[in-house]
Amino acid sequence: MRKHVLAGGLAVAMAALATAPGQAQEPVTLTYLTSQGWSLDAHQALAEKFKQETGITIDTQIVPADQYASVLKAKLNSGEGPDIFGSQSGGTEFLNYNVEKNAVDLSGEAWAKLEDPLVAAQATVNGKLYGLTFWDSLGLVWVVNYSKPIFAKYGLTVPKTYEDLKGTCKTLLDNGIQPIFEPFSNGWHHVLWFAEVGPRYEQLQPGLAAELNANKATFAGNEAMRANLTQFKELYDLGCMGPNALSDSWADNTKMLGTGAAAMVVAPLAFPMAVKRDYPDFNPDDVGFFVMPLSDNQILNVNPAGPTMLIYKNSPHIAEAKKYFDFLTRPENIQFFLDNAPEALTMPFPNVKDKFSPAQKAFMEAYKDNRGTVYQTAVTYVVPQWMDMGKDITALVTEAMSPDDVLDSVDKRRSELAAAARDPAWK
């Protein structure tokens, strides 16, 4: 297995599995182009295991997140796409990459009948399945992870409104504790506070996502969205995100909670296990969870979409790529991934042993009847402009843009993306 980073980025080290090799086929290398953060150590371990079993090498090429879409589109448009490429499922990015033209229909594969229908639906276009979402969408739901010991020490309770959150932050600041770790420098994380709260926008204006997708509504002028951005900026201005938020990096996420440097981090539900991995003495049970309460949100933000692998239609190795997908979706390999990925709690396939802790199960159970789909999945032309939204929200907190400017900018890019996709709703 080979792995390298294009245009810089993160190199992930992993140890080769001691698996007895099977009958080696002719030497074939499958190139797999993916965005930074979508290829975990467990993926790499399975790629090595696949090579030992089949002789087929997976050459994982990782592109920084802010460059990935342009790099992939350039390759697809040139007719020289990688054998396998990654894409966020959920419709918009599939449109962006024209998967009906560029990807192989996988509807007839045996594993396609086993994948969770909600997850498979996000990788389906016009009734055809184009991708394998070998990812934990549920366990990676983004929520506020908070330090129970810190909250207990200062008599704090879980915030249920924006004013509650602001009051919590002020108490922590008064006691010399950074309330929230919010890293801006990677360009993507701070956008979560806006897009993941989509279910609240939908609650306040039922049918809004459908109206946005039909070009019958806009982000501009939406009071809940304006409130979200206004409140986010206020938290920043108050110092709730620390003195170095603009230069902080997501790479320090486990350190901030694991060492008690910050009381709260927006992270996946599985985040306590990642902290435990990096800080062995850390107790995952010391972490609690609550939904992001901007715009007074109290709806759990779920996303059945996730990083998805597609096979390039013009690849000379379609059969080998399908064999790799078959390998990944064997029950023992699904369980291997789950057991070896601290970030994952479950997988969208049957008969897997999940890793939900009692606290995580209780949290999910509390929201079983109060969930909604995040707007990067529910609304078209949001995901492709994610990094641009990150730049706009950075401009917001640095006084270069207003909340209304940000919403106008989102609408403008949506129109441009819709025009490029020849979306009939924008004619």
N, C-alpha and C positions, 0 to 999 in steps of 0.2 A: 504494500500500500504506500502510495506517495501522497504527500500533501504539501502545498505551498500557498503562499499568499500573493495575490496580485495587487500591485499598487500599494504595497505596505499592508498593515493589518496584523492580526493576532495569529501566531503559530501555536498550535495545541500539541503538546507532547503526550504520547501514550506508549504504553508497553505492549509488545506483541503478545498475543494469546498463545499459550502452549497447546495448540490444537493439532492433532494428527492430520497431516494433509491427505486429501483424497487424490483421485486420479486427476492430474493436471491436464487441462485442455491446451490448445494452441495458445501461445502468449498473446493476450488481448489486454489493452489498457482502455478503460472507460474514463473519459474526462467528465468530471462533475463540477460544474460552476455553481457556486452558492454564495450567499451573502454572509458577512461576518455575524456570528452569533447563531447561525442555523446549523452548524456542524459541531456537535458535542463530542466529548471524548468517547462516549459509548457508541456513537455512530462510527467513529474511526476504528474502534476495536472490532466492531462487526465487519467493517470493510476489510480489515486484516484477516479476520476469520474466513471471510468469503474468498479472499485470495488463496489462503492455505487449502481451502476445500476445492476450489475450481481452477486456480492458476490465473484468474482474471484480476487485474490490478484496478483499483479505484483511485484515480488521480484527482484528489479533491483540491480545487482551486478556489480560494476564498478571496472575495473582493470586499473592501470596506463598504459599510452600509450606504454611505452617502454617494458612492460611485456605482453601486451594483446595477441599478436599473439601466443606466446609460451604457455600461459595458455589455450587459446581456443583450439589450436591444440592438446594439451595433453588431454583435456577433450574429444574431438571428437575421437581421436585415441583410447581412452580407452573404447569407446562405451557408455560413460556416459555424453553426452553433455547436455547442458541446454535446456529447452523447446524452448527458443528463443535466438538467438545469433546475435550479430552485426558484420557487415563486411563492409568495404569500397567496393562499387560497382566498376565496371569498368573492370572486367575480371581477372586481375592478382590475387587479393586476393581470388576471387571465386575459382580459380585454386588451390591456396594455401590451402584452406579449403575443397577442393574436394566436392563442393556443390551438384554435381549430385549424389553423394553417401550419403551425410550427410544432405541434406535439402529437404524440401517438395516442389513439383511443385505447384506453385500458379497461373499458367496461366489461370485456369478456374474461378478464383474469380471475382466477379462482379466489384470490384474496379480496377482490372488489366486492364480493357478496358477503364478506365477513366484517368489513369496516363499518363503524358506526354510521348509520344513515345520515345523521345531521352533519357529521364531519365530511362524509363522502359528497354530500350535496354541495358543499362549498368548493369542491374541486370538479364540479360538473357544469358543463355548458351545453345547452340544448339537448339535454338527456344523455350526454356522453361523459364518462368519467375520464379525466385527462391526467390526474396526478395521484400519487401516494402520499398521504399526510402521515408520515411516520414521526409523530410528535404528540406531546401531551397538551391538548388545548385546555382541558378542565383544570388540571393541576397548575397550569401556568396562568390562571386568571390573575390579573394584576390588582392587588389590594394593598392597603396600608398595613405593613408589618410594624408592630410597635413593641417596645420593651416593657414587659409586665413589671419587672422590678423597678424601673424608673417611674412608671405611672403610679405604682403602689407607694413609692417613697414620697411622692408629692400629692397623694390623694386625688389623682386624676382618673376620670372615667372615660369610656369610649365616646368620642365626639359623634354626634348624630346630625348636627347642623354645621354650617360654616362658622357661625358665631361660636359654637362649642369648640371647633378646631382652633379658631383664632385665640380663644381664651386659654386653651391648653398650651398653645405655642408661647403665649405671653408668660405663663407660669414657669415654663421651662427656661425661657430666656432670663427671667428674673433670678433663676437659680444657676445661671452660668452653663446651661446645657443647650446644645444645638438641637432644636426641635426636629427638623426634617433634613435628611440628606437628599438633595435634588441636584444631580449633575447635569449641567447644560452642555459641556464641551463635546460630548459625543453626538449631539445634534438631534437625538430622537427621544430620549427618555422623558423630558419635560412635556412632550406632546401628549403623553398618556393622560395627564390630568384633564385634558380637554376632550379627547376623542373617546376615552373609556367611559366618560360620564354620559354618553349618548342615550342610554336608557332613560335618564332623567329628562332629557330634552323631549324624548318620545312620550314620557308620562304626562308632561305638561302640555304637549300638543300631539295628541294621538294621530298616527298616520303621517307624521312629519317625514320620516325616512322615505316612504313611498312618494310623497310629494316632491322631495328633493330629487329622487331618482327619475321622476317624470318631468323635471324642470318646471315644477309648479310652485316651488318655494325656494328660498335662499337662506344661507347662513346669516347674511347681513340682516339686521333688524330683529333677530331672534333674541328675546330678552334673557332667556336662560343661558344662552351661549355668551352673551355680553356679560352677564353676571359671573359666569365661570371665569372668564379672562380677567375681569376686574378684581375678583377675589384672589386669583392666583398672583396677580401683580402686587396686591396688598400684602400677601404673605411674604413675598420676596422683599418688599420695601421695609417690612417690619424686622427683617433679619431672620425670619423663621427658617430659611434655607441655608443659613450659615454665611460667613464672610467671603467664601471662595466658590460660591455656587457656579459662577460662569466658567471657572477653570476646573472645577471638580470633574472627575472621570468615573464612569460607571464601574470601572475595574476595581474601585475601592468600596463597592457596595457592602461586601461581607465584613470588611474591616470596620465600617462605621457602626454597624449594629453589634458585631461580635465583640468590639472593645468598649462599647457604650459611648462612643464618640457622638452619636446621634440617637435620638429616641425613636425616630420613625423613618422608614424607608418604603417607598412604593415599589413593590417587588412581587414576584409570583407567590402563590400560596405555598409552594414548595421551598421557598427561600430559607426557612430555618435549617433545613438539611444542608443547604449550600454553605451556610455560616458554620455549621458543625464540621463540615469537611475541612474548612480552612482554619477553624479554631476548635480543636478537638475537645477542649474543656468547656465549650459552650453548651448550654442546655437548650435544645429546641423548644422545650415546653415553656421557656421564659418569653416566648414570642406569642403575641395575640394578633388579631386581625380585625380590620373594619374597612368598609367601603369608603372610597373618596367622597367626602361630603360637600364638595363644591356645588353651588346651586342647591344646597340642602338635599343632595342626593342620598337616598337610602335603598337603592336598587342595586343588586349584584350585577356587575358587568361581566357577562360571559361571552366567549368567542369560540364558536365551533370551528373557526378557520385556524390556520397555522402554516408554518413553513412546509412546503409541499415539493416533492420531487416529480419532475416530468421527463419524458424521454423525447429527445429531438427527432422529428419525423424524418429528417434526412440523414440520421446517423447510420453509419455502415454496421453498427453493432446493436441493432434493436433487440435481437434475440438474446444477446448477452445481458443487456440492460434489464430486460424482462426477467431474466434468470436472477439477477440481483434483487429485484423487487420481490420475487417469489421467496428468495432466501431470507430477506429481511422480515417477511410476514409469516415465517414459520413460527409456531407457538413458542418454541424454546428460545428463538432469537428475539421475539417481542419481549419475553420475560427477562432475557439477558439485558436488553436495553433499559428496561424499567428498573432492574436491580442495580444497574451500574451508572445511571444518570441521576445524580442528586437533585437535578432540576425537575425531574418527572415524578408524578405521583400515580398516574394511571395511563392507560393507552386506549385508543379507540378501537379495540378489538376484543372479542369475547374471551372469557376464561383466563384473564390475567389477574394476578394477585396484587392489588393496589397497595400503596404505602401511606394512605391517609392516617394521620395520627388522630386520636380521639378529639383533640381540639379542632383539627381541620374538618373532621366529619361533622362535628357539632356546628361549626361555622357554616358549612355548606347546607346542612339540614335546616338551619335557621332561615336560609334564603331560598328554600326549594320552591316556594310559590311566589317569589318576588325577584325575578331575574329578567334581564333584558340583554339584547345583542348590542355589542359596542358599535359605534358609528363607523369605524374603519372597515367593518364588515357589512353593516346594514346599509351604508350609503356609498354609492359609486364615486370614483375619482377622489377618494380621500387618501387611500394608501399610497398611490403614486406620488403624491405631493407631501408625504410625511416629513421629509427632511426640510422642505421649504416652509412648512408650517412651523417646524422647529426654529428656523431662522426668524420667522415673523414673531414668534412668542419671545424669543430672545430680544428682538427689537422692541417688543412691548415693555419688557421689564427695564430696558435701558433707555426708555422714553423716546425711542425713535418712531414708534407706532402707537396708535391708540387701539382699544378693543375693537372699535368699528373698523379701523384700518385693517386689522387682522382678518376680520370676517369678510370684508370686501375682497381681500387678497385671496382667501380660500375660494370664494365664488368665481373670481376671475380665472383662477387656474382650473377649476372644475369645468368651466365653459371651454377653455382651451383644450383640455384633455378630452372632453366629450366631442368636440369638433374633430380632433385628430382620430378619434375612434368612429367617427361618422354616426354618432348616436342619434337616432331619429327624433328623440325627445328634444334635441337642441336645434332642429332645423327650423 
